[in-house]
Amino acid sequence: MKYRGGVRDGILIPFEVNPRFSASTYLRAMAGFNEIDMYLQYVLYGIDPVVGPIRPGYYMRSFSEQYVPKEAIKE
């Protein structure tokens, strides 16, 4: 079996993995769904994930994240 710079027997083999969380993870945490905390609690302590109350509204990203309650939007 030959190995040459990420190709083995003519098949590309990935050699770098860069796992990360989505850019909207922080916005979901603002809404009450902190998936990173739930994941770490489960992996480190075996605690089953519990989703608390979710704050419905609009979550916007720009230079700083913002939460706008649904009641504040005029139709």
PQR file of N, CA, C, O and H, with PARSE charges and radii, in Angstrom:
ATOM      1  N   MET A   1       0.837  -1.180   0.000 -0.4000 1.5000
ATOM      2  CA  MET A   1       0.000   0.000   0.000 -0.0000 2.0000
ATOM      3  C   MET A   1       0.886   1.248   0.000  0.5500 1.7000
ATOM      4  O   MET A   1       1.734   1.404   0.879 -0.5500 1.4000
ATOM      5  N   LYS A   2       0.699   2.120  -0.960 -0.4000 1.5000
ATOM      6  CA  LYS A   2       1.481   3.347  -1.040 -0.0000 2.0000
ATOM      7  C   LYS A   2       0.741   4.487  -0.359  0.5500 1.7000
ATOM      8  O   LYS A   2      -0.485   4.571  -0.431 -0.5500 1.4000
ATOM      9  H   LYS A   2       0.010   1.993  -1.674  0.4000 1.0000
ATOM     10  N   TYR A   3       1.489   5.365   0.304 -0.4000 1.5000
ATOM     11  CA  TYR A   3       0.909   6.557   0.908 -0.0000 2.0000
ATOM     12  C   TYR A   3       1.700   7.747   0.397  0.5500 1.7000
ATOM     13  O   TYR A   3       2.918   7.807   0.570 -0.5500 1.4000
ATOM     14  H   TYR A   3       2.485   5.297   0.363  0.4000 1.0000
ATOM     15  N   ARG A   4       1.017   8.694  -0.231 -0.4000 1.5000
ATOM     16  CA  ARG A   4       1.685   9.836  -0.827 -0.0000 2.0000
ATOM     17  C   ARG A   4       0.843  11.091  -0.619  0.5500 1.7000
ATOM     18  O   ARG A   4      -0.130  11.308  -1.342 -0.5500 1.4000
ATOM     19  H   ARG A   4       0.028   8.645  -0.372  0.4000 1.0000
ATOM     20  N   GLY A   5       1.205  11.916   0.356 -0.4000 1.5000
ATOM     21  CA  GLY A   5       0.588  13.221   0.561 -0.0000 2.0000
ATOM     22  C   GLY A   5      -0.931  13.258   0.593  0.5500 1.7000
ATOM     23  O   GLY A   5      -1.521  14.070  -0.120 -0.5500 1.4000
ATOM     24  H   GLY A   5       1.995  11.740   0.943  0.4000 1.0000
ATOM     25  N   GLY A   6      -1.590  12.424   1.381 -0.4000 1.5000
ATOM     26  CA  GLY A   6      -3.029  12.453   1.498 -0.0000 2.0000
ATOM     27  C   GLY A   6      -3.750  11.572   0.500  0.5500 1.7000
ATOM     28  O   GLY A   6      -4.981  11.528   0.497 -0.5500 1.4000
ATOM     29  H   GLY A   6      -1.110  11.764   1.960  0.4000 1.0000
ATOM     30  N   VAL A   7      -3.001  10.856  -0.363 -0.4000 1.5000
ATOM     31  CA  VAL A   7      -3.610   9.934  -1.319 -0.0000 2.0000
ATOM     32  C   VAL A   7      -3.062   8.538  -1.041  0.5500 1.7000
ATOM     33  O   VAL A   7      -1.849   8.329  -1.011 -0.5500 1.4000
ATOM     34  H   VAL A   7      -2.001  10.892  -0.361  0.4000 1.0000
ATOM     35  N   ARG A   8      -3.972   7.589  -0.838 -0.4000 1.5000
ATOM     36  CA  ARG A   8      -3.563   6.212  -0.582 -0.0000 2.0000
ATOM     37  C   ARG A   8      -4.270   5.320  -1.597  0.5500 1.7000
ATOM     38  O   ARG A   8      -5.499   5.283  -1.658 -0.5500 1.4000
ATOM     39  H   ARG A   8      -4.957   7.759  -0.862  0.4000 1.0000
ATOM     40  N   ASP A   9      -3.486   4.609  -2.387 -0.4000 1.5000
ATOM     41  CA  ASP A   9      -4.021   3.731  -3.429 -0.0000 2.0000
ATOM     42  C   ASP A   9      -5.027   4.464  -4.321  0.5500 1.7000
ATOM     43  O   ASP A   9      -6.058   3.908  -4.698 -0.5500 1.4000
ATOM     44  H   ASP A   9      -2.488   4.639  -2.338  0.4000 1.0000
ATOM     45  N   GLY A  10      -4.709   5.728  -4.654 -0.4000 1.5000
ATOM     46  CA  GLY A  10      -5.562   6.494  -5.545 -0.0000 2.0000
ATOM     47  C   GLY A  10      -6.792   7.100  -4.884  0.5500 1.7000
ATOM     48  O   GLY A  10      -7.616   7.706  -5.569 -0.5500 1.4000
ATOM     49  H   GLY A  10      -3.871   6.180  -4.347  0.4000 1.0000
ATOM     50  N   ILE A  11      -6.935   6.950  -3.572 -0.4000 1.5000
ATOM     51  CA  ILE A  11      -8.095   7.488  -2.848 -0.0000 2.0000
ATOM     52  C   ILE A  11      -7.624   8.611  -1.931  0.5500 1.7000
ATOM     53  O   ILE A  11      -6.678   8.442  -1.161 -0.5500 1.4000
ATOM     54  H   ILE A  11      -6.265   6.458  -3.017  0.4000 1.0000
ATOM     55  N   LEU A  12      -8.289   9.756  -2.019 -0.4000 1.5000
ATOM     56  CA  LEU A  12      -7.952  10.892  -1.169 -0.0000 2.0000
ATOM     57  C   LEU A  12      -8.333  10.589   0.276  0.5500 1.7000
ATOM     58  O   LEU A  12      -9.479  10.240   0.561 -0.5500 1.4000
ATOM     59  H   LEU A  12      -9.058   9.894  -2.644  0.4000 1.0000
ATOM     60  N   ILE A  13      -7.379  10.723   1.180 -0.4000 1.5000
ATOM     61  CA  ILE A  13      -7.591  10.500   2.610 -0.0000 2.0000
ATOM     62  C   ILE A  13      -7.432  11.847   3.321  0.5500 1.7000
ATOM     63  O   ILE A  13      -6.355  12.442   3.275 -0.5500 1.4000
ATOM     64  H   ILE A  13      -6.448  11.007   0.949  0.4000 1.0000
ATOM     65  N   PRO A  14      -8.501  12.339   3.985 -0.5600 1.5000
ATOM     66  CA  PRO A  14      -8.355  13.613   4.696  0.2800 2.0000
ATOM     67  C   PRO A  14      -7.355  13.466   5.833  0.5500 1.7000
ATOM     68  O   PRO A  14      -7.340  12.456   6.536 -0.5500 1.4000
ATOM     69  N   PHE A  15      -6.530  14.470   6.002 -0.4000 1.5000
ATOM     70  CA  PHE A  15      -5.491  14.389   7.021 -0.0000 2.0000
ATOM     71  C   PHE A  15      -5.623  15.461   8.083  0.5500 1.7000
ATOM     72  O   PHE A  15      -4.846  15.479   9.037 -0.5500 1.4000
ATOM     73  H   PHE A  15      -6.542  15.291   5.431  0.4000 1.0000
ATOM     74  N   GLU A  16      -6.584  16.350   7.940 -0.4000 1.5000
ATOM     75  CA  GLU A  16      -6.811  17.374   8.954 -0.0000 2.0000
ATOM     76  C   GLU A  16      -8.307  17.487   9.200  0.5500 1.7000
ATOM     77  O   GLU A  16      -9.102  17.568   8.263 -0.5500 1.4000
ATOM     78  H   GLU A  16      -7.215  16.335   7.165  0.4000 1.0000
ATOM     79  N   VAL A  17      -8.672  17.491  10.454 -0.4000 1.5000
ATOM     80  CA  VAL A  17     -10.065  17.646  10.820 -0.0000 2.0000
ATOM     81  C   VAL A  17     -10.157  18.897  11.693  0.5500 1.7000
ATOM     82  O   VAL A  17      -9.382  19.058  12.635 -0.5500 1.4000
ATOM     83  H   VAL A  17      -8.027  17.425  11.215  0.4000 1.0000
ATOM     84  N   ASN A  18     -11.092  19.767  11.382 -0.4000 1.5000
ATOM     85  CA  ASN A  18     -11.247  21.010  12.116 -0.0000 2.0000
ATOM     86  C   ASN A  18     -12.691  21.133  12.599  0.5500 1.7000
ATOM     87  O   ASN A  18     -13.463  21.917  12.048 -0.5500 1.4000
ATOM     88  H   ASN A  18     -11.722  19.636  10.616  0.4000 1.0000
ATOM     89  N   PRO A  19     -13.061  20.357  13.630 -0.5600 1.5000
ATOM     90  CA  PRO A  19     -14.448  20.438  14.099  0.2800 2.0000
ATOM     91  C   PRO A  19     -14.693  21.757  14.821  0.5500 1.7000
ATOM     92  O   PRO A  19     -13.823  22.270  15.524 -0.5500 1.4000
ATOM     93  N   ARG A  20     -15.885  22.290  14.633 -0.4000 1.5000
ATOM     94  CA  ARG A  20     -16.237  23.537  15.313 -0.0000 2.0000
ATOM     95  C   ARG A  20     -17.747  23.642  15.396  0.5500 1.7000
ATOM     96  O   ARG A  20     -18.482  22.904  14.740 -0.5500 1.4000
ATOM     97  H   ARG A  20     -16.592  21.873  14.062  0.4000 1.0000
ATOM     98  N   PHE A  21     -18.180  24.563  16.207 -0.4000 1.5000
ATOM     99  CA  PHE A  21     -19.607  24.803  16.358 -0.0000 2.0000
ATOM    100  C   PHE A  21     -20.041  25.870  15.357  0.5500 1.7000
ATOM    101  O   PHE A  21     -19.232  26.685  14.914 -0.5500 1.4000
ATOM    102  H   PHE A  21     -17.583  25.162  16.740  0.4000 1.0000
ATOM    103  N   SER A  22     -21.304  25.856  15.012 -0.4000 1.5000
ATOM    104  CA  SER A  22     -21.882  26.801  14.066 -0.0000 2.0000
ATOM    105  C   SER A  22     -21.777  28.232  14.586  0.5500 1.7000
ATOM    106  O   SER A  22     -21.740  28.462  15.795 -0.5500 1.4000
ATOM    107  H   SER A  22     -21.962  25.194  15.372  0.4000 1.0000
ATOM    108  N   ALA A  23     -21.730  29.184  13.668 -0.4000 1.5000
ATOM    109  CA  ALA A  23     -21.666  30.594  14.053 -0.0000 2.0000
ATOM    110  C   ALA A  23     -22.936  31.054  14.752  0.5500 1.7000
ATOM    111  O   ALA A  23     -22.921  32.053  15.470 -0.5500 1.4000
ATOM    112  H   ALA A  23     -21.760  28.997  12.686  0.4000 1.0000
ATOM    113  N   SER A  24     -24.030  30.337  14.551 -0.4000 1.5000
ATOM    114  CA  SER A  24     -25.282  30.734  15.204 -0.0000 2.0000
ATOM    115  C   SER A  24     -25.471  30.069  16.569  0.5500 1.7000
ATOM    116  O   SER A  24     -26.520  30.226  17.192 -0.5500 1.4000
ATOM    117  H   SER A  24     -24.042  29.524  13.968  0.4000 1.0000
ATOM    118  N   THR A  25     -24.469  29.330  17.034 -0.4000 1.5000
ATOM    119  CA  THR A  25     -24.554  28.677  18.339 -0.0000 2.0000
ATOM    120  C   THR A  25     -24.796  29.695  19.453  0.5500 1.7000
ATOM    121  O   THR A  25     -25.596  29.458  20.358 -0.5500 1.4000
ATOM    122  H   THR A  25     -23.616  29.202  16.528  0.4000 1.0000
ATOM    123  N   TYR A  26     -24.102  30.823  19.379 -0.4000 1.5000
ATOM    124  CA  TYR A  26     -24.248  31.849  20.415 -0.0000 2.0000
ATOM    125  C   TYR A  26     -25.668  32.406  20.428  0.5500 1.7000
ATOM    126  O   TYR A  26     -26.219  32.667  21.497 -0.5500 1.4000
ATOM    127  H   TYR A  26     -23.452  31.015  18.644  0.4000 1.0000
ATOM    128  N   LEU A  27     -26.261  32.590  19.259 -0.4000 1.5000
ATOM    129  CA  LEU A  27     -27.623  33.114  19.201 -0.0000 2.0000
ATOM    130  C   LEU A  27     -28.614  32.124  19.810  0.5500 1.7000
ATOM    131  O   LEU A  27     -29.549  32.529  20.500 -0.5500 1.4000
ATOM    132  H   LEU A  27     -25.813  32.378  18.390  0.4000 1.0000
ATOM    133  N   ARG A  28     -28.416  30.839  19.559 -0.4000 1.5000
ATOM    134  CA  ARG A  28     -29.298  29.835  20.159 -0.0000 2.0000
ATOM    135  C   ARG A  28     -29.129  29.821  21.680  0.5500 1.7000
ATOM    136  O   ARG A  28     -30.100  29.622  22.410 -0.5500 1.4000
ATOM    137  H   ARG A  28     -27.656  30.510  18.997  0.4000 1.0000
ATOM    138  N   ALA A  29     -27.904  30.030  22.158 -0.4000 1.5000
ATOM    139  CA  ALA A  29     -27.687  30.100  23.606 -0.0000 2.0000
ATOM    140  C   ALA A  29     -28.417  31.308  24.198  0.5500 1.7000
ATOM    141  O   ALA A  29     -28.966  31.225  25.296 -0.5500 1.4000
ATOM    142  H   ALA A  29     -27.115  30.191  21.565  0.4000 1.0000
ATOM    143  N   MET A  30     -28.425  32.434  23.467 -0.4000 1.5000
ATOM    144  CA  MET A  30     -29.160  33.612  23.934 -0.0000 2.0000
ATOM    145  C   MET A  30     -30.651  33.304  24.047  0.5500 1.7000
ATOM    146  O   MET A  30     -31.342  33.847  24.908 -0.5500 1.4000
ATOM    147  H   MET A  30     -27.979  32.501  22.574  0.4000 1.0000
ATOM    148  N   ALA A  31     -31.137  32.428  23.171 -0.4000 1.5000
ATOM    149  CA  ALA A  31     -32.557  32.082  23.164 -0.0000 2.0000
ATOM    150  C   ALA A  31     -32.909  31.085  24.260  0.5500 1.7000
ATOM    151  O   ALA A  31     -34.087  30.879  24.554 -0.5500 1.4000
ATOM    152  H   ALA A  31     -30.575  31.986  22.472  0.4000 1.0000
ATOM    153  N   GLY A  32     -31.891  30.458  24.872 -0.4000 1.5000
ATOM    154  CA  GLY A  32     -32.151  29.502  25.937 -0.0000 2.0000
ATOM    155  C   GLY A  32     -31.788  28.075  25.578  0.5500 1.7000
ATOM    156  O   GLY A  32     -32.047  27.159  26.359 -0.5500 1.4000
ATOM    157  H   GLY A  32     -30.935  30.625  24.632  0.4000 1.0000
ATOM    158  N   PHE A  33     -31.188  27.864  24.400 -0.4000 1.5000
ATOM    159  CA  PHE A  33     -30.789  26.525  23.970 -0.0000 2.0000
ATOM    160  C   PHE A  33     -29.276  26.504  23.862  0.5500 1.7000
ATOM    161  O   PHE A  33     -28.717  26.725  22.787 -0.5500 1.4000
ATOM    162  H   PHE A  33     -30.977  28.607  23.765  0.4000 1.0000
ATOM    163  N   ASN A  34     -28.608  26.233  24.994 -0.4000 1.5000
ATOM    164  CA  ASN A  34     -27.148  26.252  25.042 -0.0000 2.0000
ATOM    165  C   ASN A  34     -26.612  24.856  24.758  0.5500 1.7000
ATOM    166  O   ASN A  34     -26.340  24.085  25.679 -0.5500 1.4000
ATOM    167  H   ASN A  34     -29.061  26.054  25.867  0.4000 1.0000
ATOM    168  N   GLU A  35     -26.463  24.538  23.476 -0.4000 1.5000
ATOM    169  CA  GLU A  35     -26.088  23.187  23.081 -0.0000 2.0000
ATOM    170  C   GLU A  35     -24.679  22.802  23.520  0.5500 1.7000
ATOM    171  O   GLU A  35     -24.425  21.628  23.790 -0.5500 1.4000
ATOM    172  H   GLU A  35     -26.684  25.165  22.728  0.4000 1.0000
ATOM    173  N   ILE A  36     -23.763  23.755  23.599 -0.4000 1.5000
ATOM    174  CA  ILE A  36     -22.405  23.436  24.029 -0.0000 2.0000
ATOM    175  C   ILE A  36     -22.408  23.022  25.493  0.5500 1.7000
ATOM    176  O   ILE A  36     -21.788  22.024  25.861 -0.5500 1.4000
ATOM    177  H   ILE A  36     -23.969  24.709  23.380  0.4000 1.0000
ATOM    178  N   ASP A  37     -23.103  23.787  26.325 -0.4000 1.5000
ATOM    179  CA  ASP A  37     -23.189  23.440  27.741 -0.0000 2.0000
ATOM    180  C   ASP A  37     -23.866  22.075  27.926  0.5500 1.7000
ATOM    181  O   ASP A  37     -23.404  21.254  28.718 -0.5500 1.4000
ATOM    182  H   ASP A  37     -23.607  24.597  26.026  0.4000 1.0000
ATOM    183  N   MET A  38     -24.959  21.837  27.196 -0.4000 1.5000
ATOM    184  CA  MET A  38     -25.657  20.554  27.310 -0.0000 2.0000
ATOM    185  C   MET A  38     -24.743  19.405  26.887  0.5500 1.7000
ATOM    186  O   MET A  38     -24.734  18.348  27.518 -0.5500 1.4000
ATOM    187  H   MET A  38     -25.335  22.504  26.553  0.4000 1.0000
ATOM    188  N   TYR A  39     -23.977  19.615  25.819 -0.4000 1.5000
ATOM    189  CA  TYR A  39     -23.060  18.586  25.337 -0.0000 2.0000
ATOM    190  C   TYR A  39     -21.979  18.288  26.372  0.5500 1.7000
ATOM    191  O   TYR A  39     -21.707  17.127  26.679 -0.5500 1.4000
ATOM    192  H   TYR A  39     -23.984  20.473  25.306  0.4000 1.0000
ATOM    193  N   LEU A  40     -21.368  19.338  26.904 -0.4000 1.5000
ATOM    194  CA  LEU A  40     -20.305  19.136  27.892 -0.0000 2.0000
ATOM    195  C   LEU A  40     -20.826  18.501  29.171  0.5500 1.7000
ATOM    196  O   LEU A  40     -20.156  17.642  29.746 -0.5500 1.4000
ATOM    197  H   LEU A  40     -21.589  20.281  26.655  0.4000 1.0000
ATOM    198  N   GLN A  41     -22.016  18.908  29.633 -0.4000 1.5000
ATOM    199  CA  GLN A  41     -22.608  18.297  30.821 -0.0000 2.0000
ATOM    200  C   GLN A  41     -22.819  16.795  30.597  0.5500 1.7000
ATOM    201  O   GLN A  41     -22.608  15.986  31.501 -0.5500 1.4000
ATOM    202  H   GLN A  41     -22.559  19.605  29.166  0.4000 1.0000
ATOM    203  N   TYR A  42     -23.236  16.440  29.383 -0.4000 1.5000
ATOM    204  CA  TYR A  42     -23.475  15.035  29.060 -0.0000 2.0000
ATOM    205  C   TYR A  42     -22.166  14.246  28.984  0.5500 1.7000
ATOM    206  O   TYR A  42     -22.052  13.164  29.559 -0.5500 1.4000
ATOM    207  H   TYR A  42     -23.408  17.097  28.649  0.4000 1.0000
ATOM    208  N   VAL A  43     -21.180  14.797  28.270 -0.4000 1.5000
ATOM    209  CA  VAL A  43     -19.911  14.090  28.082 -0.0000 2.0000
ATOM    210  C   VAL A  43     -19.121  13.993  29.387  0.5500 1.7000
ATOM    211  O   VAL A  43     -18.578  12.936  29.709 -0.5500 1.4000
ATOM    212  H   VAL A  43     -21.273  15.676  27.802  0.4000 1.0000
ATOM    213  N   LEU A  44     -19.057  15.087  30.130 -0.4000 1.5000
ATOM    214  CA  LEU A  44     -18.226  15.110  31.338 -0.0000 2.0000
ATOM    215  C   LEU A  44     -18.880  14.470  32.553  0.5500 1.7000
ATOM    216  O   LEU A  44     -18.209  13.821  33.355 -0.5500 1.4000
ATOM    217  H   LEU A  44     -19.498  15.946  29.869  0.4000 1.0000
ATOM    218  N   TYR A  45     -20.204  14.655  32.690 -0.4000 1.5000
ATOM    219  CA  TYR A  45     -20.866  14.217  33.915 -0.0000 2.0000
ATOM    220  C   TYR A  45     -22.005  13.227  33.699  0.5500 1.7000
ATOM    221  O   TYR A  45     -22.611  12.762  34.665 -0.5500 1.4000
ATOM    222  H   TYR A  45     -20.749  15.182  32.039  0.4000 1.0000
ATOM    223  N   GLY A  46     -22.303  12.900  32.438 -0.4000 1.5000
ATOM    224  CA  GLY A  46     -23.375  11.949  32.154 -0.0000 2.0000
ATOM    225  C   GLY A  46     -24.769  12.499  32.398  0.5500 1.7000
ATOM    226  O   GLY A  46     -25.726  11.733  32.515 -0.5500 1.4000
ATOM    227  H   GLY A  46     -21.811  13.278  31.654  0.4000 1.0000
ATOM    228  N   ILE A  47     -24.897  13.824  32.476 -0.4000 1.5000
ATOM    229  CA  ILE A  47     -26.190  14.453  32.722 -0.0000 2.0000
ATOM    230  C   ILE A  47     -26.951  14.554  31.404  0.5500 1.7000
ATOM    231  O   ILE A  47     -26.444  15.112  30.431 -0.5500 1.4000
ATOM    232  H   ILE A  47     -24.121  14.447  32.380  0.4000 1.0000
ATOM    233  N   ASP A  48     -28.156  14.020  31.372 -0.4000 1.5000
ATOM    234  CA  ASP A  48     -28.979  14.099  30.164 -0.0000 2.0000
ATOM    235  C   ASP A  48     -29.342  15.560  29.874  0.5500 1.7000
ATOM    236  O   ASP A  48     -29.650  16.318  30.794 -0.5500 1.4000
ATOM    237  H   ASP A  48     -28.569  13.566  32.163  0.4000 1.0000
ATOM    238  N   PRO A  49     -29.305  15.953  28.596 -0.5600 1.5000
ATOM    239  CA  PRO A  49     -29.613  17.347  28.252  0.2800 2.0000
ATOM    240  C   PRO A  49     -31.033  17.736  28.648  0.5500 1.7000
ATOM    241  O   PRO A  49     -31.986  16.986  28.436 -0.5500 1.4000
ATOM    242  N   VAL A  50     -31.144  18.909  29.221 -0.4000 1.5000
ATOM    243  CA  VAL A  50     -32.446  19.463  29.593 -0.0000 2.0000
ATOM    244  C   VAL A  50     -32.544  20.832  28.931  0.5500 1.7000
ATOM    245  O   VAL A  50     -31.701  21.701  29.153 -0.5500 1.4000
ATOM    246  H   VAL A  50     -30.370  19.517  29.393  0.4000 1.0000
ATOM    247  N   VAL A  51     -33.570  21.013  28.125 -0.4000 1.5000
ATOM    248  CA  VAL A  51     -33.783  22.303  27.471 -0.0000 2.0000
ATOM    249  C   VAL A  51     -34.694  23.133  28.354  0.5500 1.7000
ATOM    250  O   VAL A  51     -35.810  22.729  28.680 -0.5500 1.4000
ATOM    251  H   VAL A  51     -34.255  20.307  27.945  0.4000 1.0000
ATOM    252  N   GLY A  52     -34.198  24.299  28.734 -0.4000 1.5000
ATOM    253  CA  GLY A  52     -34.990  25.196  29.571 -0.0000 2.0000
ATOM    254  C   GLY A  52     -35.977  25.983  28.731  0.5500 1.7000
ATOM    255  O   GLY A  52     -36.214  25.659  27.567 -0.5500 1.4000
ATOM    256  H   GLY A  52     -33.291  24.627  28.469  0.4000 1.0000
ATOM    257  N   PRO A  53     -36.546  27.009  29.322 -0.5600 1.5000
ATOM    258  CA  PRO A  53     -37.497  27.828  28.572  0.2800 2.0000
ATOM    259  C   PRO A  53     -36.794  28.550  27.414  0.5500 1.7000
ATOM    260  O   PRO A  53     -35.692  29.074  27.573 -0.5500 1.4000
ATOM    261  N   ILE A  54     -37.438  28.566  26.273 -0.4000 1.5000
ATOM    262  CA  ILE A  54     -36.906  29.223  25.087 -0.0000 2.0000
ATOM    263  C   ILE A  54     -37.541  30.608  24.961  0.5500 1.7000
ATOM    264  O   ILE A  54     -38.756  30.755  25.101 -0.5500 1.4000
ATOM    265  H   ILE A  54     -38.334  28.140  26.144  0.4000 1.0000
ATOM    266  N   ARG A  55     -36.714  31.620  24.696 -0.4000 1.5000
ATOM    267  CA  ARG A  55     -37.221  32.987  24.511 -0.0000 2.0000
ATOM    268  C   ARG A  55     -37.518  33.210  23.033  0.5500 1.7000
ATOM    269  O   ARG A  55     -36.594  33.394  22.241 -0.5500 1.4000
ATOM    270  H   ARG A  55     -35.727  31.501  24.582  0.4000 1.0000
ATOM    271  N   PRO A  56     -38.795  33.195  22.649 -0.5600 1.5000
ATOM    272  CA  PRO A  56     -39.109  33.456  21.246  0.2800 2.0000
ATOM    273  C   PRO A  56     -38.779  34.901  20.881  0.5500 1.7000
ATOM    274  O   PRO A  56     -38.955  35.812  21.689 -0.5500 1.4000
ATOM    275  N   GLY A  57     -38.317  35.090  19.704 -0.4000 1.5000
ATOM    276  CA  GLY A  57     -37.997  36.442  19.256 -0.0000 2.0000
ATOM    277  C   GLY A  57     -37.106  36.386  18.040  0.5500 1.7000
ATOM    278  O   GLY A  57     -37.011  35.361  17.366 -0.5500 1.4000
ATOM    279  H   GLY A  57     -38.174  34.349  19.047  0.4000 1.0000
ATOM    280  N   TYR A  58     -36.466  37.478  17.771 -0.4000 1.5000
ATOM    281  CA  TYR A  58     -35.580  37.587  16.617 -0.0000 2.0000
ATOM    282  C   TYR A  58     -34.164  37.808  17.130  0.5500 1.7000
ATOM    283  O   TYR A  58     -33.944  38.648  18.003 -0.5500 1.4000
ATOM    284  H   TYR A  58     -36.543  38.312  18.318  0.4000 1.0000
ATOM    285  N   TYR A  59     -33.225  37.078  16.606 -0.4000 1.5000
ATOM    286  CA  TYR A  59     -31.828  37.153  17.028 -0.0000 2.0000
ATOM    287  C   TYR A  59     -31.008  37.566  15.823  0.5500 1.7000
ATOM    288  O   TYR A  59     -31.028  36.899  14.789 -0.5500 1.4000
ATOM    289  H   TYR A  59     -33.404  36.396  15.896  0.4000 1.0000
ATOM    290  N   MET A  60     -30.292  38.661  15.957 -0.4000 1.5000
ATOM    291  CA  MET A  60     -29.579  39.219  14.817 -0.0000 2.0000
ATOM    292  C   MET A  60     -28.096  39.315  15.102  0.5500 1.7000
ATOM    293  O   MET A  60     -27.670  39.605  16.220 -0.5500 1.4000
ATOM    294  H   MET A  60     -30.276  39.204  16.797  0.4000 1.0000
ATOM    295  N   ARG A  61     -27.326  39.064  14.064 -0.4000 1.5000
ATOM    296  CA  ARG A  61     -25.876  39.164  14.177 -0.0000 2.0000
ATOM    297  C   ARG A  61     -25.386  40.327  13.343  0.5500 1.7000
ATOM    298  O   ARG A  61     -25.809  40.518  12.203 -0.5500 1.4000
ATOM    299  H   ARG A  61     -27.672  38.829  13.156  0.4000 1.0000
ATOM    300  N   SER A  62     -24.492  41.096  13.924 -0.4000 1.5000
ATOM    301  CA  SER A  62     -23.772  42.147  13.217 -0.0000 2.0000
ATOM    302  C   SER A  62     -22.452  42.290  13.962  0.5500 1.7000
ATOM    303  O   SER A  62     -21.785  41.288  14.219 -0.5500 1.4000
ATOM    304  H   SER A  62     -24.148  40.941  14.850  0.4000 1.0000
ATOM    305  N   PHE A  63     -22.069  43.482  14.306 -0.4000 1.5000
ATOM    306  CA  PHE A  63     -20.852  43.622  15.101 -0.0000 2.0000
ATOM    307  C   PHE A  63     -21.079  43.177  16.544  0.5500 1.7000
ATOM    308  O   PHE A  63     -20.133  42.844  17.258 -0.5500 1.4000
ATOM    309  H   PHE A  63     -22.611  44.296  14.096  0.4000 1.0000
ATOM    310  N   SER A  64     -22.340  43.175  16.959 -0.4000 1.5000
ATOM    311  CA  SER A  64     -22.703  42.610  18.257 -0.0000 2.0000
ATOM    312  C   SER A  64     -24.055  41.915  18.089  0.5500 1.7000
ATOM    313  O   SER A  64     -24.885  42.348  17.290 -0.5500 1.4000
ATOM    314  H   SER A  64     -23.108  43.446  16.379  0.4000 1.0000
ATOM    315  N   GLU A  65     -24.268  40.859  18.829 -0.4000 1.5000
ATOM    316  CA  GLU A  65     -25.513  40.108  18.730 -0.0000 2.0000
ATOM    317  C   GLU A  65     -26.623  40.846  19.456  0.5500 1.7000
ATOM    318  O   GLU A  65     -26.377  41.526  20.452 -0.5500 1.4000
ATOM    319  H   GLU A  65     -23.593  40.507  19.478  0.4000 1.0000
ATOM    320  N   GLN A  66     -27.828  40.712  18.963 -0.4000 1.5000
ATOM    321  CA  GLN A  66     -28.960  41.396  19.570 -0.0000 2.0000
ATOM    322  C   GLN A  66     -30.167  40.489  19.633  0.5500 1.7000
ATOM    323  O   GLN A  66     -30.417  39.696  18.726 -0.5500 1.4000
ATOM    324  H   GLN A  66     -28.028  40.159  18.154  0.4000 1.0000
ATOM    325  N   TYR A  67     -30.916  40.615  20.722 -0.4000 1.5000
ATOM    326  CA  TYR A  67     -32.185  39.900  20.888 -0.0000 2.0000
ATOM    327  C   TYR A  67     -33.304  40.930  20.864  0.5500 1.7000
ATOM    328  O   TYR A  67     -33.242  41.943  21.560 -0.5500 1.4000
ATOM    329  H   TYR A  67     -30.713  41.259  21.459  0.4000 1.0000
ATOM    330  N   VAL A  68     -34.323  40.666  20.063 -0.4000 1.5000
ATOM    331  CA  VAL A  68     -35.498  41.544  20.001 -0.0000 2.0000
ATOM    332  C   VAL A  68     -36.725  40.674  20.275  0.5500 1.7000
ATOM    333  O   VAL A  68     -37.026  39.769  19.496 -0.5500 1.4000
ATOM    334  H   VAL A  68     -34.373  39.843  19.497  0.4000 1.0000
ATOM    335  N   PRO A  69     -37.435  40.940  21.374 -0.5600 1.5000
ATOM    336  CA  PRO A  69     -38.642  40.152  21.654  0.2800 2.0000
ATOM    337  C   PRO A  69     -39.668  40.327  20.538  0.5500 1.7000
ATOM    338  O   PRO A  69     -39.735  41.375  19.896 -0.5500 1.4000
ATOM    339  N   LYS A  70     -40.461  39.285  20.320 -0.4000 1.5000
ATOM    340  CA  LYS A  70     -41.475  39.348  19.275 -0.0000 2.0000
ATOM    341  C   LYS A  70     -42.444  40.497  19.492  0.5500 1.7000
ATOM    342  O   LYS A  70     -42.921  41.097  18.528 -0.5500 1.4000
ATOM    343  H   LYS A  70     -40.406  38.434  20.842  0.4000 1.0000
ATOM    344  N   GLU A  71     -42.739  40.808  20.744 -0.4000 1.5000
ATOM    345  CA  GLU A  71     -43.687  41.876  21.067 -0.0000 2.0000
ATOM    346  C   GLU A  71     -43.172  43.239  20.614  0.5500 1.7000
ATOM    347  O   GLU A  71     -43.968  44.153  20.401 -0.5500 1.4000
ATOM    348  H   GLU A  71     -42.352  40.321  21.527  0.4000 1.0000
ATOM    349  N   ALA A  72     -41.857  43.393  20.463 -0.4000 1.5000
ATOM    350  CA  ALA A  72     -41.280  44.686  20.095 -0.0000 2.0000
ATOM    351  C   ALA A  72     -41.352  44.963  18.593  0.5500 1.7000
ATOM    352  O   ALA A  72     -41.062  46.078  18.161 -0.5500 1.4000
ATOM    353  H   ALA A  72     -41.210  42.651  20.636  0.4000 1.0000
ATOM    354  N   ILE A  73     -41.731  43.979  17.803 -0.4000 1.5000
ATOM    355  CA  ILE A  73     -41.807  44.147  16.351 -0.0000 2.0000
ATOM    356  C   ILE A  73     -43.207  44.630  15.981  0.5500 1.7000
ATOM    357  O   ILE A  73     -44.209  44.017  16.348 -0.5500 1.4000
ATOM    358  H   ILE A  73     -41.967  43.073  18.154  0.4000 1.0000
ATOM    359  N   LYS A  74     -43.253  45.726  15.256 -0.4000 1.5000
ATOM    360  CA  LYS A  74     -44.544  46.271  14.807 -0.0000 2.0000
ATOM    361  C   LYS A  74     -44.883  45.650  13.460  0.5500 1.7000
ATOM    362  O   LYS A  74     -44.038  45.570  12.568 -0.5500 1.4000
ATOM    363  H   LYS A  74     -42.439  46.223  14.957  0.4000 1.0000
ATOM    364  N   GLU A  75     -46.103  45.222  13.327 -0.4000 1.5000
ATOM    365  CA  GLU A  75     -46.532  44.603  12.064 -0.0000 2.0000
ATOM    366  C   GLU A  75     -47.245  45.591  11.186  0.5500 1.7000
ATOM    367  O   GLU A  75     -47.674  45.243  10.086 -0.5500 1.4000
ATOM    368  H   GLU A  75     -46.789  45.287  14.051  0.4000 1.0000
TER
END
